[in-house]
C-alpha cells in the first residue's frame, strides 16, 4: 500500500502537462516510494529468503555502479560520442542494442538471485539518467516501451488474472478493495502536510509492485488461491483513481493559469 508506480503516474503527469513545484515534489515522492518498494518486496514477501534476495539486490546495485563508472569513462574519452555518431550515420541503433543487452543481463541476474526484474530495470534507468541519456536513445527506448513492452505487459497481466477466483471467494473482493483503499489513505496523508489532494491520490498509483508480489507469491507458493487476483484488484482501484485525480489536477491547473476577465 505504500508503493507507487512511476511507470504509471509519470506518463499521466506528462500527458496532462502538469507542472509546478508541487508536481516536482510528487514526482520525487513517487520515484522514492517506487524504488524502496521494489527493493524491499523480495526481502519481505519471503523472510526465509531475505538474505539471498538482499545479496541479489546488492549484486545488481554493484553491477549498476560498475556500469556507471564504465560509461563515465567512455564519455570522458570520447568513445561514447564516436559510437553515437557512427551509429547515427549507419543507422545501427547501437546505443539501443547495448542498452537492451545490458537490461536483459541484469534481468537474468535478478531472476537467478530471486529479485524482481523491476529492480534491474530501475537500476539501468538510474545509470542512463545519471550519465545523461541522449535524446535519440530516449526516443528509441520510449518507442520500445510504449510500442512493445508496455502492451505486451498488459496482455500478460490480463491473461494471468484469475477473475473467476474472486467470484468464488467474495471475501477476496473485499480484500482487493481494502488494499486499494488503504493505498489511497496511506498516500492521502500527504494532504496533512500541505500536498494537494489530487496529487496525493495520484501518488498512490500502483502496478509493478502488486504484479511482482503476485508473481513471486505464486511462484514460491506463498499466496492462497485468489489472493493474487485480490492484489491486482487493489492495483486497479488505484489506477482508476489516479486517472481521475490527474484529470482533476489538470483542470485546476488550467483554471489557475487562465487569464482573469
NORWOMO-V979329 format. One record per residue. RES is the residue in one small letter. PHI is phi as a letter, one per 20 degrees, with the letter a starting at -180 (* if undefined). OMEGA is omega in radians with two decimals (none if undefined). NEAR is the number of other ideal C-beta (glycine too) atoms within 10 Angstrom. Layout:
BEGIN
res=<RES & RES>
phi=<PHI & PHI>
omega=<OMEGA & OMEGA>
near=<NEAR & NEAR>
END
This chain:
BEGIN
res=<x & x & x & x & x & x & x & x & x & x & x & x & x & x & x & x & x & x & x & x & x & x & x & x & x & x & x & x & x & x & x & x & x & x & x & x & x & x & x & x & x & x & x & x & x & x & x & x & x & x & x & x & x & x & x & x & x & x & x & x & x & x & x & x & x & x & x & x & x & x & x & x & x & x & x & x & x & x & x & x & x & x & x & x & x & x & x & x & x & x & x & x & x & x & x & x & x & x & x & x & x & x & x & x & x & x & x & x & x & x & x & x & x & x & x & x & x & x & x & x & x & x & x & x & x & x & x & x & x & x & x & x & x & x & x & x & x & x & x & x & x & x & x & x & x & x & x & x & x & x & x & x & x & x & x & x & x & x & x & x & x & x & x & x & x & x & x & x & x & x & x & x & x & x & x & x & x & x & x & x & x & x & x & x & x & x & x & x & x & x & x & x & x & x & x & x & x & x & x & x & x & x & x & x & x & x & x & x & x & x & x & x & x & x & x & x & x & x & x & x & x & x & x & x & x & x & x & x & x & x & x & x & x & x & x & x & x & x & x & x & x & x & x & x & x & x & x & x & x & x & x & x & x & x & x & x & x & x & x & x & x>
phi=<* & e & f & c & c & f & f & e & f & f & f & f & f & f & f & e & l & f & b & o & g & f & f & f & f & f & f & f & g & f & f & f & f & f & f & f & f & f & f & f & g & f & f & d & f & b & g & f & d & f & f & f & f & f & f & f & f & f & f & f & f & f & f & f & f & f & f & f & f & f & f & f & f & f & f & f & e & n & f & f & f & f & f & f & f & f & f & f & f & e & l & d & l & f & f & f & f & f & f & f & f & f & g & f & f & f & f & f & f & f & f & f & e & m & d & f & f & f & f & f & f & f & f & f & f & f & f & f & f & f & e & n & f & f & f & f & f & f & f & f & f & f & f & f & f & f & e & c & f & f & g & f & f & f & f & f & f & f & f & e & f & d & f & f & f & f & f & f & c & g & f & f & f & f & f & f & f & f & f & f & f & f & f & f & f & f & e & f & g & g & f & f & d & n & f & g & f & f & f & f & f & f & f & e & g & c & b & f & f & f & f & f & f & f & f & f & f & f & f & e & l & d & d & f & g & n & f & g & f & f & g & f & f & f & f & f & f & f & f & f & f & f & f & f & f & f & f & f & f & f & f & f & f & f & f & f & e & f & f & f & m>
omega=<3.13 & -3.06 & 3.01 & 3.11 & 3.11 & -3.13 & 3.13 & -3.03 & -3.06 & 3.04 & 3.08 & 3.12 & -3.13 & -3.08 & 3.13 & 3.10 & 3.07 & 3.14 & -3.12 & -3.13 & 3.13 & 3.14 & 3.08 & 3.12 & -3.12 & 3.07 & 3.09 & 3.13 & -3.12 & -3.12 & -3.13 & 3.14 & 3.13 & -3.12 & -3.12 & -3.12 & 3.13 & -3.13 & -3.03 & -3.05 & -3.13 & -3.09 & -3.03 & -3.08 & 3.09 & -3.07 & 3.14 & 3.13 & -3.06 & -3.13 & 3.13 & 3.14 & 3.10 & 3.10 & 3.09 & 3.11 & 3.10 & 3.14 & 3.12 & 3.11 & 3.12 & 3.10 & 3.11 & 3.12 & 3.11 & 3.13 & 3.10 & -3.14 & -3.13 & 3.14 & 3.05 & 3.10 & 3.12 & 3.10 & -3.10 & -3.10 & 3.07 & -3.11 & -3.09 & 3.13 & 3.13 & 3.12 & 3.13 & -3.14 & 3.13 & 3.14 & 3.13 & -3.11 & -3.07 & 3.10 & -3.10 & -3.11 & -3.09 & -3.13 & 3.10 & -3.14 & -3.14 & 3.13 & -3.13 & 3.10 & 3.13 & 3.13 & -3.12 & 3.09 & 3.10 & 3.10 & 3.10 & 3.09 & 3.14 & 3.13 & -3.13 & -3.10 & 3.09 & 3.05 & -3.14 & 3.12 & 3.07 & 3.11 & 3.11 & 3.13 & -3.14 & 3.13 & 3.12 & 3.10 & 3.10 & 3.14 & -3.13 & 3.11 & -3.09 & -3.10 & -3.14 & -3.08 & 3.08 & -3.10 & -3.14 & 3.11 & 3.12 & 3.12 & -3.14 & 3.13 & 3.10 & 3.13 & 3.12 & -3.10 & -3.05 & -3.08 & -3.09 & -3.02 & -3.14 & 3.09 & 3.13 & 3.13 & -3.10 & 3.05 & 3.11 & -3.12 & -3.14 & -3.12 & -3.08 & -3.12 & 3.08 & -3.08 & -3.13 & -3.14 & 3.10 & 3.10 & 3.14 & -3.14 & -3.10 & 3.13 & 3.14 & 3.05 & 3.08 & 3.11 & -3.14 & 3.11 & 3.10 & 3.10 & 3.10 & 3.11 & 3.10 & 3.09 & 3.13 & 3.12 & -3.12 & -3.13 & 3.11 & 3.08 & 3.12 & 3.12 & 3.13 & -3.13 & 3.04 & 3.12 & 3.08 & -3.07 & -3.13 & 3.13 & 3.08 & 3.10 & 3.12 & -3.12 & -3.14 & -3.12 & -3.13 & 3.05 & -3.04 & -3.09 & 3.05 & 3.10 & 3.13 & 3.12 & 3.13 & -3.12 & -3.13 & 3.14 & 3.12 & -3.12 & -3.09 & 3.08 & -3.14 & -3.08 & 3.09 & 3.10 & 3.13 & -3.13 & 3.06 & 3.11 & 3.09 & 3.08 & -3.12 & 3.06 & 3.07 & 3.11 & -3.13 & 3.06 & -3.14 & 3.09 & -3.14 & -3.11 & 3.09 & 3.12 & -3.14 & -3.13 & 3.12 & 3.13 & 3.13 & 3.12 & 3.13 & 3.12 & 3.13 & 3.10 & 3.11 & -3.14 & -3.11 & -3.12 & -3.14 & 3.12 & -3.14 & 3.12 & none>
near=<19 & 14 & 27 & 30 & 26 & 21 & 18 & 20 & 29 & 17 & 15 & 20 & 21 & 11 & 10 & 18 & 10 & 21 & 12 & 12 & 7 & 18 & 18 & 12 & 16 & 25 & 19 & 10 & 19 & 25 & 17 & 12 & 23 & 26 & 19 & 14 & 23 & 24 & 20 & 16 & 22 & 24 & 17 & 11 & 19 & 17 & 9 & 8 & 16 & 14 & 10 & 15 & 26 & 15 & 13 & 23 & 22 & 12 & 16 & 24 & 14 & 11 & 18 & 21 & 12 & 11 & 18 & 16 & 11 & 13 & 19 & 15 & 11 & 15 & 13 & 9 & 10 & 9 & 13 & 18 & 12 & 11 & 15 & 15 & 10 & 11 & 19 & 14 & 8 & 9 & 7 & 12 & 15 & 15 & 20 & 17 & 12 & 14 & 20 & 15 & 10 & 19 & 17 & 12 & 14 & 24 & 19 & 12 & 17 & 23 & 13 & 10 & 19 & 17 & 29 & 28 & 20 & 22 & 26 & 26 & 19 & 22 & 26 & 21 & 18 & 15 & 23 & 20 & 10 & 12 & 16 & 10 & 15 & 16 & 7 & 14 & 18 & 12 & 11 & 17 & 19 & 12 & 11 & 14 & 15 & 11 & 10 & 10 & 12 & 14 & 11 & 10 & 15 & 11 & 10 & 12 & 15 & 10 & 7 & 14 & 17 & 14 & 11 & 10 & 16 & 19 & 12 & 10 & 17 & 10 & 10 & 21 & 15 & 12 & 19 & 23 & 15 & 15 & 20 & 25 & 16 & 16 & 25 & 18 & 12 & 16 & 28 & 15 & 10 & 20 & 14 & 8 & 7 & 8 & 20 & 20 & 13 & 23 & 25 & 23 & 24 & 32 & 27 & 30 & 29 & 31 & 24 & 25 & 24 & 28 & 21 & 22 & 25 & 21 & 17 & 21 & 17 & 15 & 10 & 13 & 8 & 12 & 19 & 12 & 12 & 22 & 19 & 23 & 24 & 26 & 26 & 26 & 22 & 22 & 27 & 17 & 21 & 31 & 19 & 11 & 19 & 24 & 15 & 12 & 24 & 22 & 13 & 15 & 23 & 17 & 12 & 13 & 19 & 11 & 8 & 8 & 9 & 8 & 4 & 3 & 3>
END
